[in-house]
Amino acid sequence: MTGYALASAEHPRGALTIELRSVNSRFLDLQLRVPDELRACEPLLREAITARVTRGKVDGRLALGSGAPASQALDERALESLRALEAAARRAFPQAAPLSVAEVLRWPGVLREPALDDTELRARVSDLAARAVEELCAARAREGAKLAAALAERVASMRARLAAVAPRVPEANAAYQARLAERLREALGPGAADERARAELAVFAVKTDVAEELQRLEAHLGEVERVIGAGGAAGKRLDFLAQELNREANTLASKAATREIADCALELKLAIEQVREQVQNIE
C-alpha cells in the first residue's frame, strides 16, 4: 500500500528528519538513505519499520542538519594550519591577494560543529522513527480501508452471481441430458441406443456436476469476507484465497454444460482477477 510520513525534531546540529515513502509491492523491499555520521542509528530505523510493515517498497531517509547548525566554533589548529599554508603560498606568489573571511570560513575543518552524543542521538532517532512509522501506518491503513470496501463489493457481486445460477444448474443439466439422449437415439436407432445412452449420460452427469465447485466457491468467498473483517496483515492470505477462487472458477468453466454456467464462470474469473490485482496492494 502507498503512504507517506515526515517527522522532524530539533538538534544542536540542526533539524533531525526522518522521511518515509511506501508504494505497492508483493514483498517488503526496504531501502534506507543514511549519512555516515548517523550510520549507527540505521538499525533503529530499520527495526522500527520492519516491526510494523510486512509488504511494500519502502524508501526511508534519515538526515541531520537541514540549514545552519545551531552552534559552531572556529578550530584553532585548522586556522593555524591555514595561516601557514597562506604564508607559504604568498612567498611563492607575492602578488596573490590575502584570503577573505568568507574563504577562510569555507575552508574544510575551520568551522567545528558540536560533537554528537551517541546516546542522546539514538534516543532521539528512536522516538522520531516511532512517530514516522506510526504516521506511515496510519496513511496505509486509510488506503487499506478503501481497498477492503472495494473487495467487499467484488465478493458481494460474486455471491449474487452464484446465487442466481446455482438453482438453475439441475434444470440446465437435465435439459442438456435430454438433448444428448435424443441425439444418441437419432444416431444409433431407438433400440440399440438405450444402453449406450444410459452409459453416456452417466459419464456426462459426473463430468458436469458442478455442485462441489459451487460449494467451494461459496466457502472461499466466506473466508475472504472473514479475513477482511478480521483486519490486520491479510494480503498474503487474500492472495492465496484469490488463487483458490480462480482454480475453482477454471474447473467450473471446464465442466459447464450450458452457456449460462459458462458465462457465470467467465464473469467470476473476471471478478477474481480484479480481486487479485487489489490484494497485491494490501499489507
C-alpha positions in Angstrom: 0.0 0.0 0.0 1.1 3.6 -0.5 1.8 6.0 2.2 4.0 9.0 3.2 5.3 10.2 6.6 7.6 13.0 7.7 8.8 13.5 11.2 11.4 16.0 12.5 12.9 17.3 15.7 15.4 20.0 16.7 19.0 19.0 17.5 22.1 21.1 18.3 23.5 20.2 14.9 20.3 21.3 13.1 17.0 19.5 12.2 16.9 15.8 12.6 14.4 14.4 10.0 13.0 11.0 9.0 11.1 10.8 5.7 9.3 7.5 4.7 7.6 6.7 1.4 5.9 3.4 0.5 4.5 2.1 -2.7 2.9 -1.2 -3.7 4.9 -4.4 -3.7 4.2 -8.1 -3.1 7.1 -8.3 -0.6 8.9 -6.0 1.8 11.6 -4.0 0.0 13.3 -1.6 2.3 15.8 1.0 1.1 17.3 3.5 3.6 19.5 6.6 2.9 21.5 7.4 6.0 24.6 9.8 6.2 27.8 8.3 7.5 27.6 10.3 10.8 24.2 8.7 11.5 25.1 5.2 10.4 24.9 3.8 13.9 21.2 4.8 14.0 20.3 2.9 10.9 19.4 -0.4 12.7 17.0 1.5 14.9 15.1 2.9 11.9 15.2 -0.4 10.1 13.8 -2.3 13.1 11.1 0.3 13.7 9.9 -0.1 10.1 10.1 -3.9 9.8 8.2 -4.3 13.2 5.1 -2.7 11.6 5.4 -3.1 7.8 5.5 -6.5 6.1 4.7 -5.6 2.5 5.5 -2.8 0.2 8.6 -0.9 -1.3 9.6 1.5 1.5 12.1 4.3 0.9 13.4 5.9 4.0 15.7 8.9 4.6 17.4 9.9 7.8 19.0 13.4 7.8 20.6 15.8 10.2 21.3 19.5 9.8 19.0 21.0 7.1 20.2 24.6 7.2 22.7 26.2 9.5 23.6 24.2 12.6 22.6 25.7 16.0 26.1 26.5 17.1 29.6 26.4 15.5 33.1 27.3 16.7 36.4 28.0 15.0 39.1 25.3 15.1 42.3 27.0 16.2 44.5 24.2 14.9 42.8 24.4 11.5 43.3 28.2 11.5 47.0 27.9 12.3 47.4 25.3 9.5 45.6 27.5 7.0 47.6 30.6 8.1 50.9 28.7 7.5 49.6 27.5 4.1 48.7 31.1 3.1 52.1 32.4 4.2 53.9 29.7 2.1 51.7 30.5 -0.9 52.3 34.2 -0.6 56.0 33.6 -0.5 55.7 31.7 -3.8 53.3 34.2 -5.3 53.9 37.7 -3.7 51.2 39.3 -5.8 48.4 36.9 -4.6 45.6 38.6 -2.7 45.1 37.6 1.0 42.4 35.2 2.0 39.0 36.8 2.8 36.9 35.9 5.8 34.4 34.1 3.7 37.2 32.0 2.1 38.6 31.2 5.5 35.2 30.0 6.8 34.7 27.8 3.8 38.0 26.0 4.3 37.4 22.4 5.3 37.8 21.9 9.1 37.9 25.6 10.1 34.4 25.5 11.5 34.0 22.9 14.2 30.5 21.5 14.7 29.3 20.3 18.1 30.2 16.7 18.8 27.4 14.1 18.6 26.3 12.5 21.8 25.6 8.9 20.6 23.3 8.0 23.5 21.2 11.1 23.1 21.1 10.8 19.3 20.0 7.2 19.3 17.2 8.1 21.8 16.0 11.0 19.5 16.2 8.8 16.4 14.2 6.0 18.2 11.4 8.4 19.2 11.4 10.0 15.8 11.3 6.7 14.0 8.3 5.6 16.1 6.4 8.8 15.1 7.3 8.4 11.4 6.3 4.7 11.3 3.0 5.4 13.1 2.2 8.2 10.6 3.1 5.9 7.7 1.0 3.0 9.0 -2.0 5.4 9.6 -1.8 6.5 5.9 -1.6 2.9 4.7 -4.5 2.0 7.0 -6.7 4.6 5.4 -5.9 3.3 2.0 -6.4 -0.3 3.3 -9.9 0.6 4.5 -10.8 1.8 1.0 -9.4 -1.4 -0.6 -11.3 -3.5 1.9 -14.6 -1.8 0.9 -13.8 -2.4 -2.8 -13.0 -6.1 -2.2 -16.3 -6.5 -0.2 -18.2 -5.2 -3.2 -16.4 -7.6 -5.5 -17.2 -10.5 -3.1 -20.9 -9.4 -2.9 -21.2 -9.4 -6.7 -19.7 -12.9 -7.0 -22.1 -14.2 -4.3 -25.0 -12.7 -6.1 -23.9 -14.3 -9.4 -23.5 -17.7 -7.7 -26.9 -17.4 -6.0 -28.5 -16.6 -9.4 -27.0 -19.6 -11.3 -27.0 -22.3 -8.6 -30.8 -23.1 -8.5 -30.8 -23.4 -12.3 -27.9 -25.9 -12.6 -30.0 -29.1 -12.2 -32.6 -27.9 -14.6 -30.0 -26.9 -17.2 -28.2 -30.2 -16.8 -31.4 -32.2 -17.2 -32.3 -30.3 -20.4 -28.9 -30.9 -21.8 -29.0 -34.6 -21.0 -32.4 -34.9 -22.7 -31.0 -33.3 -25.8 -27.9 -35.6 -25.7 -30.1 -38.7 -25.3 -32.2 -37.7 -28.3 -29.2 -37.2 -30.5 -27.9 -40.6 -29.5 -31.2 -42.2 -30.4 -31.2 -40.5 -33.7 -27.6 -41.6 -34.4 -27.8 -45.3 -33.2 -31.5 -46.1 -33.5 -34.2 -46.4 -30.9 -33.4 -49.9 -29.7 -29.6 -50.0 -29.6 -29.2 -46.6 -28.2 -30.9 -47.1 -24.8 -28.0 -48.9 -23.1 -25.4 -46.6 -24.8 -27.4 -43.5 -23.9 -27.5 -44.5 -20.2 -23.7 -45.1 -20.2 -23.0 -41.8 -21.9 -25.4 -39.9 -19.7 -23.9 -41.4 -16.5 -20.4 -40.2 -17.7 -21.9 -36.8 -18.6 -23.5 -36.5 -15.2 -20.2 -37.0 -13.4 -18.3 -34.6 -15.7 -20.9 -31.8 -15.5 -21.7 -32.0 -11.8 -20.6 -28.5 -10.5 -22.3 -28.6 -7.1 -18.9 -29.2 -5.4 -17.3 -26.3 -7.2 -20.2 -24.0 -6.3 -19.9 -25.0 -2.7 -16.1 -24.4 -2.6 -16.6 -21.0 -4.3 -19.1 -20.1 -1.6 -16.7 -21.3 1.2 -13.8 -19.4 -0.3 -15.8 -16.2 -0.6 -16.9 -16.6 3.0 -13.3 -16.9 4.1 -12.4 -13.8 2.1 -15.1 -11.9 4.0 -13.9 -13.2 7.3 -10.2 -12.2 6.6 -11.3 -8.7 5.5 -13.4 -8.3 8.6 -10.7 -9.5 10.9 -8.3 -6.8 9.8 -4.5 -6.9 10.4 -2.0 -8.1 7.9 -4.2 -10.0 5.4 -2.5 -9.5 2.0 -0.8 -12.9 1.7 -3.8 -14.8 2.9 -6.1 -13.0 0.5 -3.7 -13.6 -2.3 -3.8 -17.3 -1.6 -7.6 -17.3 -1.5 -7.8 -15.5 -4.8 -5.7 -18.2 -6.3 -8.1 -20.9 -4.9 -11.1 -19.0 -6.2 -9.5 -18.8 -9.7 -8.8 -22.5 -9.6 -12.5 -23.3 -8.8 -13.7 -20.9 -11.5 -11.5 -22.6 -14.1 -12.9 -26.0 -13.1 -16.5 -24.6 -13.3 -15.8 -23.3 -16.8 -14.4 -26.6 -17.9 -17.4 -28.6 -16.6 -20.0 -26.1 -17.8 -22.8 -27.9 -19.7 -24.7 -24.8 -20.6 -24.0 -21.3 -21.8 -25.4 -19.8 -18.6 -22.9 -21.7 -16.4 -20.1 -20.9 -18.8 -21.0 -17.2 -18.7 -21.1 -17.3 -14.9 -17.6 -18.9 -14.8 -16.2 -16.2 -17.1 -17.7 -13.4 -15.0 -16.3 -15.0 -11.9 -12.9 -15.2 -13.4 -13.0 -11.5 -14.3 -14.1 -10.5 -10.8 -11.4 -12.8 -9.3 -8.7 -11.2 -11.4 -9.8 -7.8 -10.2 -9.6 -9.1 -6.6 -6.1 -10.5 -7.3 -4.9 -7.1 -8.6 -6.3 -5.4 -5.4 -4.8 -7.8 -2.9 -1.3 -7.2 -4.2 -1.6 -3.8 -2.6 -2.8 -4.9 0.8 -0.5 -5.3 3.8 
